[in-house]
Amino acid sequence: MTATRTQVAVVGAGPAGLTVANLLRAAGIDCVLIEERSRAFIEQRPRAGFIEEWAVRALERHGLADRLLQRAQTQDTFEFRVDGVRHIVRYGELSGQRHFVYPQQNLVTDLVAHYADGGGDARFEVRNVRLHDLETERPAVTYEDEDGRPYRIECDFVAGCDGARGVSRGHLAAAGRFFASHDYGIGWLALLAEAPPSGPGVIFGIHERGFAAHMARSPQVTRFYLQCPPGDREENWPEERVHEELRSRLTIPDGEIRLGPLIERRVLEMRNYVVEPMSYGRLHLAGESAHLVAPIAAKGMNLALHDALLLATAIVAHYDGDDTKLAGYSDACLRRVWQYQEFSQWLSEIFHGYGAGSPANLFHTRLAQARLRRLLKSKAAATAFADMYVGKHADF
């Protein structure tokens, strides 16, 4: 076995892991980044696409947002379509902030290039990753390369950024950490279509047949979502049926929906979870290793970046002789995590209040209508909504 020594082993090369690795390297802290997938895979995998402005500005301060700021479009409005009527929400005017439309694979590509091509130690296509001695001062990560050769990395800390199915989260579960979860009892059919956007912003369709959404990804590609029964399968949704449902749920008299060939379709089980605390010994989780939030309010990648910024800052402070930030890391992250979880739950009850895949009864319908009326008619309610929608002042 080949053994090496570093200060921080970063497991997982998603937005969280790559941000941690870049910030540590910029601070002169040795780190090794390991990832089970190939670099080409993570640079091409379509995922989230909306980045809140606070996150963009944080990346910009660290020199990690050059291409994003050059290429990303911005959005500061969205619309509800319900009962054949368009309702526009100008959340940028209310909050003073906006979203940047930048697919996650583009951000990952930028962060990989900044780290790996800039001389950082990145090891892709590893397997059999294991974590060891996490409650000691000499934790370690072992793995095998693609040829089966074993490696051991001894370190001071492990940053567990390897997602919902990674090895890191399992260690906290085994240690008896609190695990809270919620199942919405519905599915979303996630779609990518070769179709230009049908409007300048996000479109949320609230319909008796179920929720639907339209989200631009580029001038040529649009992300759509369709509410579907839990456990549904992609083969149940041929392109003709998808187009029919999108037209039914999103079209209004003065607003047609542009459709095109489907290039991706996946059924998402709509569920959330939170692990707390997010630390165990010398292991600190970030991103979906620690929490999953359904894509109802586009919060997942933003939470991952928030964790990464806090974790890197805390580790840098440790090497400067201050351990207070590392001791408070989990609590600092969880404040925003739970605010975003609550907001997603709140918004879900508007989206799915009388959809085909939810408890469709008059009581839930009237609750959803009352909530939507308050949002559309009260400036105070709309401002509070806008602040949370863009993640402004969410750390309380």
Steps between C-alpha positions, in 0.01 A plus 500: 500500500627845407466733800512880487436783742296819453316745721146455361356216295197617300271215397275588208541743208162667486445873562565459874819294476647706220430826680660371821805374309547827312469716810738283702758496224475879465568529875813286471349193667594164349206293385421201280173476310370152416198417284351167391383631162714614211569866442311482171194358675469768766557773240208374291244386760194733484374600843391830657515831319403794725761667721396763749677835482659478846669174390624652174646798684674270746655300215597827332686619811710184483572529127275205408225671301669652195337279237172494688477881498596512133250238381209467741167660434317650794136486607308715745139410422290186473137429436227279636252369245180394667140479376610631160646823643858625522621648833848657483715521815778761471717363776808694388326831569385376840830346616763691304652169389463255212585153378780411263406231249809282473468121471680312775718310254636834375588609853660162569703530180624843606589387852676186378709702258591753768611229740637210296644695208646749747711232666263358761518129584183345353451125466208385286349157431586358841305216661447326835539827692515444876543738794702401807583621851270799483497550876878521520743775406619292202197410289559338162332430168577183305402422143605310190579654163344378177766228474430371849811642666434593867573844646481650847480874571566601860372846589386740772140529374264334254250716311216266407347646185407181315123538495198302605645161401858560606696336775521810721135520603502136603755572772271749670207260478713226656600740777136547593463855374149644473344441158183689413317428176183594319330333205266724298312198370532611137745476212630754253586406145815702424542581132751674276374606160664647193269798513558874542355657815132597490552803721765713671473318833377192680139396441317309773182333382246423773240272348244243604687239293812565706783747529727590206798732460707661227858614569739632236845341491639663186366670186459151349412277797217515754446302819143384567344322796173309518343373819439127477407216735772374736681201358409590142736391222655691212365255241148600600570845357554488122574832338145546369351460848759736651419769245127458556534540876733799474253676271210420730668615819702799377322657203276802559308706239781753459789266573593200287771254601782423258578129487762288331672160501573360843865440583451387861218362714535380860245435772602665826363378831420819684653469844721693740738402777735666747784345700594680819747578620689512171830404664641184656850509641727629222234447231292801392221460246400752236226500235277201441710283727336697781163606359278455201235750400262416216534733197178685587675832565839438329688498831725193483809637325475824695503313830802299383689821423400649836634196685822503299570867566446455873703179520799638312496814713486292818789274396714800404424653840608176670845521345515864612441385858124563530279192542175681581378504139562129455324423828202709386502384138203264520276745687588781258407284199182358648343840558477557126428132426186503711384837365527363146326177598212696652473726196493203263225339705301825496536541126416135439162549661422767240633294209337170594196613698256367247719306261415152376780340700430664836219465757252660257215628706320825545672585828851488350381686192362786706814519713717524189277768352504703822879481520538606138258793542697628798825476305355686201301765688720591799826684435626404845432131431651528152816666637548232764450236231747672263771520766476127568468414130842656434651397834532852639539517882436125534749431780272539801 
